[in-house]
Amino acid sequence: MMKVAVTGGTGFIGKYLVNELLNNGYEVRVIARRDVHMDGVEVVRADITDFHALAKAFKGADAVFHNAALASDRGRRKDFERVNVGGTENVARACMENGIERIIYTSTAGIYGFPNTEEWIDEEWGEKPLNDYHKSKLMGEKVLLGYDDIITSIIRPPLVLGAGGNAARVILSGIEEGSMVYVGDGSNYIPIVHPSDVAQCLRLALERDGRGEIFNVVSFVCRIGEMFREIATQLGVEPPRKHVPYALAYLIAFFSEKFSRDGITRFRVKSLGTTRRISWEKAEKMLGYKPRYDLKKTVEDMVSWYMEERNSSSKSPR
C-alpha cells in the first residue's frame, strides 16, 4: 500500500482529495496546522512554513500531494510569498530530505489570466497572473520544477464549485437573496470544476504521469447566465435580472481593492464577466481523466449542501 502525505488535507479541496485517496486504497497522512480528527487517516501537526517540522512529517511517505496554500483575492504580497513560495520550497526540501521523488501540486488556472477569448486555453497558453495570489502560485510551480531529482505533476483548476466551498455559498446566497448581478450581458463562458474532479485528477497524476507534466482540470464550461438560471431553478427563486456594465464593475473593483478591505475585486469581475474556455483534453488523453460532474449535477450538489447548512443553522440554539 502506498503511503502519501497531503498538505492542506483539512481544507476544501483537501477533504475531497483525502476521500479520493482512501477510496482508492492509499494510506493517507494529513499534514495540518492544528490537531484535528479525520477518520481513516493519520494526522501530523506541522506548518509548511516550518521546514524542520515538515521534514519530520514527511518521513516514511512515498509521495506528497502539496495542496496547502494561502488562497485569497485580497492580501499582502509578502504573506502569499511566505506561504505559497517559501512553503513550497520547504515542501521540496523536505521531500529531498526524505528521498521522496514525487510531488503532485495543486496550482491554479489563474496563472493564464483572463484573456476574454473563446479560444480554448491549453497548458501552453502564456502566463499572465492577475493578482498576488496567482503570481505566488506560479512562483511555486517554478520552485518545484527547479528540482531535477523530483518529478512534479502540476494541476491547474479554474473556479472550484461544490458542496462545502465558500464561492458556492456566496453565489447561492446572492441568487437566493436577489443581490446577484451579471457583469455584462451574462453570455460569457466560464470554466467550472467540482472538487471531486480536482481530487480525481490529482490522484491520476500520481498514478499515470511519470514525467512531471502540467494539466488543466475542468468539469465543464458553460455560459454564466446558464449557471445562474440553473441555480435559481433548483433554489426555487427568480434568476438574476440586473446587469452591470463590465467597465463600470471593473472600475469599482479597482478602487475597492485600493481603498477597502472588503467588497468586489478585479478577480471576481474578471471571473464572472469575461469569457474563458479552458481545455482539459491533455488530462483526458494522458491521465484518462473523465469529469464526474456536469452543470446540473454540480448545482444539485451545491444546493443540497447549502439548504442543509441553512436549515441546520436555523435550528441551532441561540
C-alpha positions in Angstrom: 0.0 0.0 0.0 1.4 3.4 -1.0 1.7 6.0 1.8 1.1 9.5 0.8 1.3 12.8 2.7 -1.2 15.5 2.0 -0.7 19.2 2.9 -3.9 21.2 3.2 -5.8 18.0 3.7 -8.3 19.7 6.1 -9.3 22.4 3.5 -12.0 22.5 0.9 -10.3 20.6 -1.9 -8.1 18.7 0.5 -11.0 16.9 2.1 -12.2 15.7 -1.3 -8.6 14.6 -2.1 -8.3 12.6 1.2 -11.6 10.8 0.4 -10.4 10.1 -3.1 -7.2 8.6 -1.9 -8.8 6.5 0.8 -11.4 5.2 -1.7 -8.6 4.0 -3.9 -6.5 2.1 -1.4 -3.9 4.7 -0.3 -2.6 5.1 3.2 -3.0 8.8 3.9 -1.2 11.1 6.3 -2.6 14.6 6.6 -0.3 17.5 7.5 -2.3 20.0 9.4 -1.5 23.2 11.4 -3.8 22.2 14.2 -4.9 19.0 16.0 -7.9 17.5 14.2 -9.5 14.1 13.9 -10.2 12.6 10.5 -11.5 9.1 10.1 -9.2 6.6 8.4 -6.1 8.9 8.3 -3.0 9.8 10.3 -2.9 13.4 11.2 0.5 15.0 11.9 0.8 18.6 13.1 3.1 20.8 11.0 3.1 24.0 9.1 4.6 24.2 5.6 6.5 27.4 6.7 8.4 25.3 9.2 10.9 23.2 7.3 12.1 21.0 10.2 8.5 20.1 11.3 7.6 19.3 7.7 10.7 17.1 7.2 9.7 15.0 10.2 6.0 14.9 9.0 7.0 13.5 5.6 9.2 10.7 7.0 8.1 7.4 5.5 5.9 8.8 2.8 6.2 7.6 -0.8 4.7 10.7 -2.4 3.4 14.2 -1.4 0.3 16.0 -2.5 1.0 19.6 -1.9 -2.4 21.2 -1.6 -1.9 23.8 1.2 -1.9 27.4 0.2 -2.8 30.9 1.3 -5.7 31.4 -1.2 -7.5 34.7 -1.5 -8.1 37.5 -4.0 -7.0 40.0 -1.3 -3.9 40.1 0.9 -0.3 41.2 1.2 2.2 40.1 -1.3 4.7 39.1 1.4 2.2 36.8 3.0 1.4 35.0 -0.2 5.1 34.6 -1.0 5.9 33.4 2.5 3.3 30.6 2.4 2.9 29.8 -1.3 6.5 30.2 -2.4 8.6 29.8 0.8 6.3 27.0 2.0 6.5 25.2 -1.4 10.3 25.5 -1.2 10.1 23.8 2.2 7.9 21.0 0.8 10.5 20.3 -1.9 13.4 20.4 0.5 11.5 18.1 2.9 10.9 15.7 0.1 14.6 15.7 -0.8 15.5 15.2 2.9 13.3 12.0 2.9 14.2 10.7 -0.5 10.6 11.4 -1.8 10.7 11.7 -5.6 7.0 12.5 -6.4 5.1 15.7 -5.7 1.6 16.5 -7.0 1.0 20.2 -6.8 -2.4 21.9 -6.7 -1.9 25.2 -8.6 -4.4 27.4 -10.3 -5.7 28.3 -13.8 -5.5 31.9 -12.7 -1.9 31.7 -14.0 -3.3 32.2 -17.5 -5.1 35.4 -16.6 -8.4 36.3 -18.1 -7.8 36.9 -21.9 -11.5 37.2 -22.7 -11.4 34.9 -25.7 -13.4 32.0 -27.0 -10.1 30.2 -28.0 -9.5 27.1 -25.9 -6.8 27.7 -23.4 -4.4 24.8 -23.0 -1.3 24.2 -20.9 0.9 26.0 -23.4 -1.0 29.3 -23.1 1.0 32.2 -21.9 1.3 33.2 -18.3 -0.4 36.4 -17.2 -1.4 36.1 -13.5 -3.7 38.8 -12.3 -3.1 39.2 -8.6 -0.5 38.4 -5.9 -2.1 35.0 -5.1 -1.9 33.9 -8.8 1.6 35.2 -9.1 2.7 33.3 -5.9 1.2 30.1 -7.3 3.2 30.5 -10.5 6.3 31.1 -8.5 5.6 27.9 -6.5 5.4 26.0 -9.8 8.8 27.3 -10.8 10.3 26.4 -7.5 9.2 22.7 -7.8 10.2 22.5 -11.4 13.7 23.6 -10.4 14.3 20.3 -8.5 15.6 17.8 -11.1 15.5 14.9 -8.6 11.8 15.3 -8.0 9.0 14.5 -10.6 6.4 17.2 -10.1 2.9 17.0 -11.6 1.1 20.3 -11.6 -2.7 20.5 -11.7 -4.4 23.8 -12.6 -8.1 24.1 -11.7 -10.2 27.2 -12.5 -13.2 28.2 -10.3 -13.9 25.3 -8.0 -17.6 24.9 -7.1 -19.1 22.2 -4.9 -20.5 21.4 -1.5 -18.6 23.0 1.3 -17.0 25.8 -0.8 -17.1 29.5 0.1 -17.5 30.5 -3.5 -20.6 28.3 -3.8 -22.1 29.8 -0.6 -21.5 33.4 -1.9 -23.1 32.7 -5.3 -26.1 30.7 -4.0 -26.9 33.2 -1.2 -26.6 36.1 -3.7 -29.0 34.5 -6.1 -31.4 33.4 -3.3 -31.4 36.9 -1.8 -31.7 38.7 -5.1 -28.5 40.6 -4.8 -26.5 38.8 -7.5 -26.0 40.7 -10.7 -24.5 39.9 -14.1 -21.2 41.6 -15.1 -22.0 42.3 -18.7 -24.8 40.5 -20.5 -24.4 37.1 -19.0 -23.4 35.3 -22.2 -19.7 34.8 -21.4 -18.3 31.4 -21.0 -16.9 30.3 -17.6 -14.9 27.1 -16.7 -16.0 25.3 -13.6 -14.5 22.3 -11.8 -16.1 20.3 -9.0 -13.6 19.5 -6.1 -14.2 15.8 -6.6 -12.9 16.1 -10.2 -9.9 18.0 -8.9 -9.2 15.2 -6.5 -9.6 12.6 -9.2 -7.1 14.4 -11.5 -4.6 14.8 -8.7 -4.7 11.0 -8.0 -4.5 10.1 -11.6 -1.4 12.4 -12.0 0.4 10.4 -9.3 -0.6 7.1 -10.9 -0.1 7.9 -14.6 2.2 10.9 -15.0 5.8 9.6 -15.0 7.4 12.7 -16.5 6.1 15.6 -14.5 3.6 17.4 -16.6 1.1 20.3 -16.2 -2.6 19.5 -16.5 -5.7 21.7 -16.6 -8.6 20.1 -14.8 -12.2 21.2 -15.7 -15.6 19.6 -15.2 -17.5 21.7 -17.8 -17.7 25.1 -19.5 -21.0 26.9 -19.6 -22.3 30.4 -20.0 -22.6 32.3 -16.7 -26.3 33.0 -17.4 -26.9 29.3 -17.8 -25.3 28.6 -14.5 -27.2 31.3 -12.6 -30.6 30.2 -14.1 -29.9 26.6 -13.1 -29.1 27.6 -9.6 -32.2 29.8 -9.4 -34.4 27.0 -10.7 -33.1 24.5 -8.1 -33.4 27.1 -5.3 -37.0 27.9 -6.5 -36.3 31.6 -6.9 -36.2 34.1 -9.7 -32.9 34.2 -11.6 -30.8 37.4 -11.5 -32.1 40.2 -13.8 -29.8 43.1 -13.1 -26.7 43.8 -15.2 -23.7 46.0 -14.5 -21.5 47.0 -17.5 -18.2 45.3 -17.3 -16.1 48.6 -17.5 -18.1 50.0 -14.5 -17.8 46.9 -12.4 -14.0 46.8 -13.1 -13.6 50.4 -12.1 -15.5 49.8 -8.9 -13.4 46.8 -8.1 -10.2 48.7 -8.8 -11.0 51.3 -6.3 -12.4 48.8 -3.8 -9.0 47.0 -3.8 -7.2 50.3 -3.3 -9.3 51.8 -0.5 -11.4 49.0 1.1 -10.7 45.7 2.9 -13.8 44.1 1.5 -16.1 44.4 -1.5 -15.7 43.3 -5.0 -12.3 42.6 -6.6 -11.0 42.6 -10.1 -10.6 38.9 -9.9 -14.3 38.4 -9.2 -15.2 40.8 -12.0 -13.0 39.0 -14.5 -14.1 35.6 -13.3 -17.8 36.4 -13.8 -17.6 38.9 -16.6 -15.1 37.5 -19.2 -15.0 34.5 -21.5 -12.5 31.8 -20.6 -12.7 28.3 -22.1 -10.0 26.1 -20.5 -9.3 22.8 -22.2 -8.8 19.6 -20.2 -8.0 17.5 -23.3 -4.5 16.8 -22.1 -5.7 15.3 -18.8 -8.2 13.2 -20.7 -5.6 11.8 -23.1 -2.6 11.3 -20.8 -4.3 10.5 -17.5 -7.6 9.0 -18.5 -9.4 11.8 -16.6 -13.2 11.9 -17.1 -15.3 14.6 -15.4 -17.8 13.2 -13.0 -19.8 16.4 -12.7 -21.7 18.4 -15.2 -23.6 21.7 -14.6 -26.8 20.1 -13.3 -25.1 17.7 -11.0 -22.8 20.3 -9.7 -25.7 22.7 -8.9 -27.6 19.8 -7.3 -24.6 19.1 -5.0 -24.2 22.8 -4.1 -27.9 23.4 -3.4 -28.4 20.3 -1.4 -25.5 21.2 0.9 -26.5 24.9 1.1 -30.1 24.1 2.1 -28.9 21.6 4.7 -26.4 24.0 6.1 -29.0 26.8 6.3 -31.6 24.5 7.9 -29.1 23.3 10.5 -28.2 26.9 11.3 -31.8 27.9 11.8 -32.4 25.0 14.2 -29.3 25.6 16.3 -29.9 27.2 19.8 -29.3 30.9 20.0 
